[in-house]
């Protein structure tokens, strides 16, 4: 098997363990949901801010 198969298996195992832990433990579900949505919001803000700051300014 090549590296792509191992990568897909690793992603599937991580996804499976995350899904099982979220289904069995409400505390894990709250923490991971907060990290996913809160973290994605912060990352989107930082990326858009950096694009805005680093984009060339066209002065007329």
N, CA, C and O atoms as a CHARMM CRD file, in Angstrom:
* protein
*
  240
    1    1 UNK  N      0.84200  -1.18100   0.00000 PROA 1      0.00000
    2    1 UNK  CA     0.00000   0.00000   0.00000 PROA 1      0.00000
    3    1 UNK  C      0.88800   1.24500   0.00000 PROA 1      0.00000
    4    1 UNK  O      1.96500   1.27200   0.59600 PROA 1      0.00000
    5    2 UNK  N      0.40200   2.25300  -0.67800 PROA 2      0.00000
    6    2 UNK  CA     1.19400   3.47300  -0.74700 PROA 2      0.00000
    7    2 UNK  C      0.78800   4.44100   0.35800 PROA 2      0.00000
    8    2 UNK  O     -0.06100   4.12400   1.19000 PROA 2      0.00000
    9    3 UNK  N      1.39400   5.61300   0.36100 PROA 3      0.00000
   10    3 UNK  CA     1.18200   6.59400   1.41400 PROA 3      0.00000
   11    3 UNK  C     -0.22400   7.16100   1.45300 PROA 3      0.00000
   12    3 UNK  O     -0.70400   7.56400   2.51300 PROA 3      0.00000
   13    4 UNK  N     -0.89800   7.19400   0.28700 PROA 4      0.00000
   14    4 UNK  CA    -2.24900   7.77000   0.25200 PROA 4      0.00000
   15    4 UNK  C     -3.22700   6.91600   1.05800 PROA 4      0.00000
   16    4 UNK  O     -4.12200   7.44700   1.71600 PROA 4      0.00000
   17    5 UNK  N     -3.05900   5.61700   1.00600 PROA 5      0.00000
   18    5 UNK  CA    -3.93400   4.72200   1.75900 PROA 5      0.00000
   19    5 UNK  C     -3.74200   4.94200   3.24900 PROA 5      0.00000
   20    5 UNK  O     -4.71600   5.01600   3.99900 PROA 5      0.00000
   21    6 UNK  N     -2.48700   5.04600   3.68500 PROA 6      0.00000
   22    6 UNK  CA    -2.21100   5.26900   5.09300 PROA 6      0.00000
   23    6 UNK  C     -2.75000   6.62600   5.55100 PROA 6      0.00000
   24    6 UNK  O     -3.24200   6.75400   6.67200 PROA 6      0.00000
   25    7 UNK  N     -2.65900   7.62800   4.69100 PROA 7      0.00000
   26    7 UNK  CA    -3.20100   8.93700   5.02800 PROA 7      0.00000
   27    7 UNK  C     -4.71400   8.87100   5.18800 PROA 7      0.00000
   28    7 UNK  O     -5.25800   9.41500   6.14900 PROA 7      0.00000
   29    8 UNK  N     -5.39300   8.21500   4.26300 PROA 8      0.00000
   30    8 UNK  CA    -6.84200   8.07800   4.36500 PROA 8      0.00000
   31    8 UNK  C     -7.25400   7.28000   5.58900 PROA 8      0.00000
   32    8 UNK  O     -8.22400   7.63400   6.25900 PROA 8      0.00000
   33    9 UNK  N     -6.53000   6.20600   5.89200 PROA 9      0.00000
   34    9 UNK  CA    -6.83200   5.42700   7.09200 PROA 9      0.00000
   35    9 UNK  C     -6.62700   6.25200   8.35900 PROA 9      0.00000
   36    9 UNK  O     -7.42400   6.16400   9.29300 PROA 9      0.00000
   37   10 UNK  N     -5.58000   7.04000   8.39300 PROA 10     0.00000
   38   10 UNK  CA    -5.32400   7.88200   9.55700 PROA 10     0.00000
   39   10 UNK  C     -6.43100   8.91100   9.73500 PROA 10     0.00000
   40   10 UNK  O     -6.90600   9.12100  10.85100 PROA 10     0.00000
   41   11 UNK  N     -6.84800   9.55500   8.64400 PROA 11     0.00000
   42   11 UNK  CA    -7.94100  10.53500   8.71600 PROA 11     0.00000
   43   11 UNK  C     -9.21900   9.85700   9.18300 PROA 11     0.00000
   44   11 UNK  O     -9.94400  10.41000  10.01000 PROA 11     0.00000
   45   12 UNK  N     -9.50500   8.66700   8.66600 PROA 12     0.00000
   46   12 UNK  CA   -10.71700   7.95700   9.06400 PROA 12     0.00000
   47   12 UNK  C    -10.67600   7.58100  10.54300 PROA 12     0.00000
   48   12 UNK  O    -11.68300   7.71400  11.23900 PROA 12     0.00000
   49   13 UNK  N     -9.53500   7.11600  11.03000 PROA 13     0.00000
   50   13 UNK  CA    -9.42400   6.72100  12.43300 PROA 13     0.00000
   51   13 UNK  C     -9.59700   7.92900  13.34900 PROA 13     0.00000
   52   13 UNK  O    -10.28800   7.84200  14.36400 PROA 13     0.00000
   53   14 UNK  N     -8.97600   9.05400  13.00100 PROA 14     0.00000
   54   14 UNK  CA    -9.13400  10.26800  13.80100 PROA 14     0.00000
   55   14 UNK  C    -10.58700  10.71900  13.79800 PROA 14     0.00000
   56   14 UNK  O    -11.12700  11.08500  14.84200 PROA 14     0.00000
   57   15 UNK  N    -11.22400  10.69400  12.63000 PROA 15     0.00000
   58   15 UNK  CA   -12.63200  11.07700  12.51400 PROA 15     0.00000
   59   15 UNK  C    -13.51200  10.13100  13.33200 PROA 15     0.00000
   60   15 UNK  O    -14.42000  10.58200  14.02900 PROA 15     0.00000
   61   16 UNK  N    -13.25700   8.85100  13.25500 PROA 16     0.00000
   62   16 UNK  CA   -14.04800   7.86300  13.97800 PROA 16     0.00000
   63   16 UNK  C    -13.90600   8.03600  15.49000 PROA 16     0.00000
   64   16 UNK  O    -14.90100   8.02000  16.21500 PROA 16     0.00000
   65   17 UNK  N    -12.68400   8.20000  15.96000 PROA 17     0.00000
   66   17 UNK  CA   -12.46800   8.39300  17.39000 PROA 17     0.00000
   67   17 UNK  C    -13.11200   9.68600  17.88200 PROA 17     0.00000
   68   17 UNK  O    -13.66400   9.72700  18.98200 PROA 17     0.00000
   69   18 UNK  N    -13.04100  10.73700  17.07200 PROA 18     0.00000
   70   18 UNK  CA   -13.69300  11.99300  17.44400 PROA 18     0.00000
   71   18 UNK  C    -15.19400  11.82200  17.51300 PROA 18     0.00000
   72   18 UNK  O    -15.82700  12.28900  18.46000 PROA 18     0.00000
   73   19 UNK  N    -15.77800  11.15700  16.52100 PROA 19     0.00000
   74   19 UNK  CA   -17.22900  10.95700  16.50200 PROA 19     0.00000
   75   19 UNK  C    -17.68900  10.09500  17.67200 PROA 19     0.00000
   76   19 UNK  O    -18.70400  10.40000  18.29700 PROA 19     0.00000
   77   20 UNK  N    -16.96500   9.03600  17.97500 PROA 20     0.00000
   78   20 UNK  CA   -17.35200   8.16100  19.08200 PROA 20     0.00000
   79   20 UNK  C    -17.22800   8.89100  20.42300 PROA 20     0.00000
   80   20 UNK  O    -18.10200   8.77100  21.28200 PROA 20     0.00000
   81   21 UNK  N    -16.15000   9.64000  20.59700 PROA 21     0.00000
   82   21 UNK  CA   -15.98500  10.36100  21.86200 PROA 21     0.00000
   83   21 UNK  C    -17.03800  11.44900  22.01600 PROA 21     0.00000
   84   21 UNK  O    -17.49500  11.70300  23.13100 PROA 21     0.00000
   85   22 UNK  N    -17.43400  12.09800  20.92300 PROA 22     0.00000
   86   22 UNK  CA   -18.48300  13.11600  20.99800 PROA 22     0.00000
   87   22 UNK  C    -19.84100  12.48000  21.27300 PROA 22     0.00000
   88   22 UNK  O    -20.69000  13.08900  21.92400 PROA 22     0.00000
   89   23 UNK  N    -20.05200  11.27400  20.78600 PROA 23     0.00000
   90   23 UNK  CA   -21.33500  10.61400  21.01300 PROA 23     0.00000
   91   23 UNK  C    -21.44600  10.07400  22.43500 PROA 23     0.00000
   92   23 UNK  O    -22.54300  10.05000  22.99300 PROA 23     0.00000
   93   24 UNK  N    -20.34900   9.64600  23.02700 PROA 24     0.00000
   94   24 UNK  CA   -20.40100   9.01000  24.33800 PROA 24     0.00000
   95   24 UNK  C    -20.23100   9.97800  25.51000 PROA 24     0.00000
   96   24 UNK  O    -20.73100   9.71700  26.60400 PROA 24     0.00000
   97   25 UNK  N    -19.53300  11.08300  25.29100 PROA 25     0.00000
   98   25 UNK  CA   -19.20700  11.98000  26.39400 PROA 25     0.00000
   99   25 UNK  C    -19.67900  13.39800  26.07800 PROA 25     0.00000
  100   25 UNK  O    -19.12100  14.04500  25.19200 PROA 25     0.00000
  101   26 UNK  N    -20.69200  13.89100  26.78100 PROA 26     0.00000
  102   26 UNK  CA   -21.20000  15.24700  26.50900 PROA 26     0.00000
  103   26 UNK  C    -20.15900  16.34600  26.74200 PROA 26     0.00000
  104   26 UNK  O    -20.17700  17.36700  26.05500 PROA 26     0.00000
  105   27 UNK  N    -19.26800  16.14600  27.68800 PROA 27     0.00000
  106   27 UNK  CA   -18.23000  17.14500  27.92700 PROA 27     0.00000
  107   27 UNK  C    -17.30700  17.30800  26.73800 PROA 27     0.00000
  108   27 UNK  O    -16.94200  18.42200  26.36300 PROA 27     0.00000
  109   28 UNK  N    -16.93500  16.18300  26.15100 PROA 28     0.00000
  110   28 UNK  CA   -16.07900  16.22200  24.95600 PROA 28     0.00000
  111   28 UNK  C    -16.81500  16.90800  23.81300 PROA 28     0.00000
  112   28 UNK  O    -16.21700  17.65900  23.04100 PROA 28     0.00000
  113   29 UNK  N    -18.11000  16.64800  23.71000 PROA 29     0.00000
  114   29 UNK  CA   -18.91000  17.26200  22.65000 PROA 29     0.00000
  115   29 UNK  C    -18.91500  18.78200  22.79900 PROA 29     0.00000
  116   29 UNK  O    -18.76900  19.50100  21.81100 PROA 29     0.00000
  117   30 UNK  N    -19.08100  19.27400  24.02300 PROA 30     0.00000
  118   30 UNK  CA   -19.09500  20.72100  24.24100 PROA 30     0.00000
  119   30 UNK  C    -17.74100  21.34200  23.93000 PROA 30     0.00000
  120   30 UNK  O    -17.66900  22.39200  23.29200 PROA 30     0.00000
  121   31 UNK  N    -16.68100  20.70400  24.37300 PROA 31     0.00000
  122   31 UNK  CA   -15.34000  21.25800  24.15300 PROA 31     0.00000
  123   31 UNK  C    -14.99800  21.26500  22.67000 PROA 31     0.00000
  124   31 UNK  O    -14.52700  22.27700  22.14900 PROA 31     0.00000
  125   32 UNK  N    -15.22800  20.15000  21.98400 PROA 32     0.00000
  126   32 UNK  CA   -14.87400  20.08400  20.56500 PROA 32     0.00000
  127   32 UNK  C    -15.73900  21.00300  19.72000 PROA 32     0.00000
  128   32 UNK  O    -15.24900  21.59700  18.76000 PROA 32     0.00000
  129   33 UNK  N    -17.02600  21.13400  20.06100 PROA 33     0.00000
  130   33 UNK  CA   -17.88300  22.05600  19.31700 PROA 33     0.00000
  131   33 UNK  C    -17.40900  23.48700  19.50900 PROA 33     0.00000
  132   33 UNK  O    -17.36700  24.26400  18.55600 PROA 33     0.00000
  133   34 UNK  N    -17.05400  23.83400  20.73200 PROA 34     0.00000
  134   34 UNK  CA   -16.52400  25.17100  20.97600 PROA 34     0.00000
  135   34 UNK  C    -15.23000  25.42200  20.23300 PROA 34     0.00000
  136   34 UNK  O    -15.02800  26.50200  19.67800 PROA 34     0.00000
  137   35 UNK  N    -14.35000  24.43000  20.21900 PROA 35     0.00000
  138   35 UNK  CA   -13.08400  24.59000  19.49700 PROA 35     0.00000
  139   35 UNK  C    -13.30200  24.71700  18.00000 PROA 35     0.00000
  140   35 UNK  O    -12.66600  25.53700  17.33800 PROA 35     0.00000
  141   36 UNK  N    -14.21100  23.89400  17.46700 PROA 36     0.00000
  142   36 UNK  CA   -14.43500  23.91400  16.02300 PROA 36     0.00000
  143   36 UNK  C    -15.03000  25.25300  15.59000 PROA 36     0.00000
  144   36 UNK  O    -14.50100  25.91400  14.69700 PROA 36     0.00000
  145   37 UNK  N    -16.14400  25.65200  16.23300 PROA 37     0.00000
  146   37 UNK  CA   -16.80800  26.87600  15.79300 PROA 37     0.00000
  147   37 UNK  C    -16.07100  28.12500  16.24900 PROA 37     0.00000
  148   37 UNK  O    -15.92300  29.07200  15.47600 PROA 37     0.00000
  149   38 UNK  N    -15.61000  28.14100  17.48800 PROA 38     0.00000
  150   38 UNK  CA   -14.85700  29.29300  17.96300 PROA 38     0.00000
  151   38 UNK  C    -13.52700  29.43900  17.25600 PROA 38     0.00000
  152   38 UNK  O    -13.14800  30.53600  16.84600 PROA 38     0.00000
  153   39 UNK  N    -12.82500  28.33800  17.11600 PROA 39     0.00000
  154   39 UNK  CA   -11.53800  28.36900  16.43800 PROA 39     0.00000
  155   39 UNK  C    -11.65500  28.74300  14.97500 PROA 39     0.00000
  156   39 UNK  O    -10.82800  29.49500  14.45900 PROA 39     0.00000
  157   40 UNK  N    -12.67000  28.22900  14.30400 PROA 40     0.00000
  158   40 UNK  CA   -12.84900  28.56700  12.89300 PROA 40     0.00000
  159   40 UNK  C    -13.20200  30.03400  12.72400 PROA 40     0.00000
  160   40 UNK  O    -12.77500  30.66700  11.75900 PROA 40     0.00000
  161   41 UNK  N    -13.97900  30.58100  13.65400 PROA 41     0.00000
  162   41 UNK  CA   -14.30100  32.00400  13.58800 PROA 41     0.00000
  163   41 UNK  C    -13.06100  32.86400  13.73600 PROA 41     0.00000
  164   41 UNK  O    -12.87300  33.83500  13.00300 PROA 41     0.00000
  165   42 UNK  N    -12.20900  32.49800  14.70000 PROA 42     0.00000
  166   42 UNK  CA   -10.97800  33.26000  14.91500 PROA 42     0.00000
  167   42 UNK  C    -10.05200  33.13100  13.71300 PROA 42     0.00000
  168   42 UNK  O     -9.45900  34.11700  13.27600 PROA 42     0.00000
  169   43 UNK  N     -9.92700  31.92400  13.17900 PROA 43     0.00000
  170   43 UNK  CA    -9.05500  31.71000  12.01200 PROA 43     0.00000
  171   43 UNK  C     -9.56700  32.48400  10.80200 PROA 43     0.00000
  172   43 UNK  O     -8.77700  33.10900  10.09500 PROA 43     0.00000
  173   44 UNK  N    -10.87500  32.45400  10.55100 PROA 44     0.00000
  174   44 UNK  CA   -11.42600  33.20800   9.42100 PROA 44     0.00000
  175   44 UNK  C    -11.18400  34.70300   9.59600 PROA 44     0.00000
  176   44 UNK  O    -10.82500  35.39200   8.64200 PROA 44     0.00000
  177   45 UNK  N    -11.37800  35.20100  10.80700 PROA 45     0.00000
  178   45 UNK  CA   -11.11600  36.62500  11.05200 PROA 45     0.00000
  179   45 UNK  C     -9.65500  36.95900  10.80300 PROA 45     0.00000
  180   45 UNK  O     -9.35300  37.94200  10.12600 PROA 45     0.00000
  181   46 UNK  N     -8.73900  36.15300  11.34300 PROA 46     0.00000
  182   46 UNK  CA    -7.31300  36.44400  11.18100 PROA 46     0.00000
  183   46 UNK  C     -6.87600  36.36800   9.72600 PROA 46     0.00000
  184   46 UNK  O     -6.08700  37.19600   9.27000 PROA 46     0.00000
  185   47 UNK  N     -7.38500  35.37900   8.99200 PROA 47     0.00000
  186   47 UNK  CA    -7.01200  35.25000   7.57200 PROA 47     0.00000
  187   47 UNK  C     -7.52800  36.43800   6.77800 PROA 47     0.00000
  188   47 UNK  O     -6.79200  37.00900   5.97400 PROA 47     0.00000
  189   48 UNK  N     -8.79100  36.82000   6.99200 PROA 48     0.00000
  190   48 UNK  CA    -9.33300  37.95400   6.24700 PROA 48     0.00000
  191   48 UNK  C     -8.62100  39.24800   6.64300 PROA 48     0.00000
  192   48 UNK  O     -8.38600  40.10600   5.79100 PROA 48     0.00000
  193   49 UNK  N     -8.27400  39.39900   7.92200 PROA 49     0.00000
  194   49 UNK  CA    -7.54200  40.59000   8.36400 PROA 49     0.00000
  195   49 UNK  C     -6.15500  40.63600   7.72700 PROA 49     0.00000
  196   49 UNK  O     -5.71400  41.69200   7.27400 PROA 49     0.00000
  197   50 UNK  N     -5.46400  39.48800   7.69000 PROA 50     0.00000
  198   50 UNK  CA    -4.13200  39.46800   7.08700 PROA 50     0.00000
  199   50 UNK  C     -4.18500  39.73800   5.59000 PROA 50     0.00000
  200   50 UNK  O     -3.30600  40.41100   5.05100 PROA 50     0.00000
  201   51 UNK  N     -5.20600  39.22000   4.91500 PROA 51     0.00000
  202   51 UNK  CA    -5.35600  39.51200   3.48100 PROA 51     0.00000
  203   51 UNK  C     -5.59200  41.00000   3.27600 PROA 51     0.00000
  204   51 UNK  O     -5.04100  41.59700   2.35200 PROA 51     0.00000
  205   52 UNK  N     -6.41500  41.60300   4.14100 PROA 52     0.00000
  206   52 UNK  CA    -6.70000  43.03200   4.03600 PROA 52     0.00000
  207   52 UNK  C     -5.44700  43.86300   4.30200 PROA 52     0.00000
  208   52 UNK  O     -5.19100  44.84100   3.60000 PROA 52     0.00000
  209   53 UNK  N     -4.66500  43.47800   5.31300 PROA 53     0.00000
  210   53 UNK  CA    -3.47300  44.24100   5.66400 PROA 53     0.00000
  211   53 UNK  C     -2.39100  44.06800   4.61700 PROA 53     0.00000
  212   53 UNK  O     -1.70700  45.03200   4.27400 PROA 53     0.00000
  213   54 UNK  N     -2.22100  42.85900   4.10400 PROA 54     0.00000
  214   54 UNK  CA    -1.12100  42.59500   3.17800 PROA 54     0.00000
  215   54 UNK  C     -1.44400  42.90800   1.72200 PROA 54     0.00000
  216   54 UNK  O     -0.54600  42.88600   0.88000 PROA 54     0.00000
  217   55 UNK  N     -2.70600  43.19900   1.40400 PROA 55     0.00000
  218   55 UNK  CA    -3.04500  43.49100   0.01800 PROA 55     0.00000
  219   55 UNK  C     -2.47500  44.86000  -0.36300 PROA 55     0.00000
  220   55 UNK  O     -2.44900  45.78800   0.44600 PROA 55     0.00000
  221   56 UNK  N     -2.02100  44.95900  -1.61600 PROA 56     0.00000
  222   56 UNK  CA    -1.41900  46.24000  -2.03800 PROA 56     0.00000
  223   56 UNK  C     -2.48400  47.33100  -2.08300 PROA 56     0.00000
  224   56 UNK  O     -3.61300  47.11500  -2.52300 PROA 56     0.00000
  225   57 UNK  N     -2.08800  48.49400  -1.61800 PROA 57     0.00000
  226   57 UNK  CA    -2.99400  49.64000  -1.61100 PROA 57     0.00000
  227   57 UNK  C     -2.82200  50.41800  -2.92100 PROA 57     0.00000
  228   57 UNK  O     -1.70400  50.76300  -3.30500 PROA 57     0.00000
  229   58 UNK  N     -3.92400  50.68400  -3.58900 PROA 58     0.00000
  230   58 UNK  CA    -3.89300  51.45400  -4.83100 PROA 58     0.00000
  231   58 UNK  C     -4.29600  52.89100  -4.51000 PROA 58     0.00000
  232   58 UNK  O     -5.48100  53.21700  -4.44800 PROA 58     0.00000
  233   59 UNK  N     -3.30700  53.73300  -4.31100 PROA 59     0.00000
  234   59 UNK  CA    -3.56300  55.15900  -4.01200 PROA 59     0.00000
  235   59 UNK  C     -3.78000  55.88200  -5.32700 PROA 59     0.00000
  236   59 UNK  O     -3.04500  55.68200  -6.29500 PROA 59     0.00000
  237   60 UNK  N     -4.81200  56.73700  -5.34500 PROA 60     0.00000
  238   60 UNK  CA    -5.07400  57.51300  -6.57200 PROA 60     0.00000
  239   60 UNK  C     -4.84700  58.96100  -6.32900 PROA 60     0.00000
  240   60 UNK  O     -5.01500  59.77400  -7.23900 PROA 60     0.00000
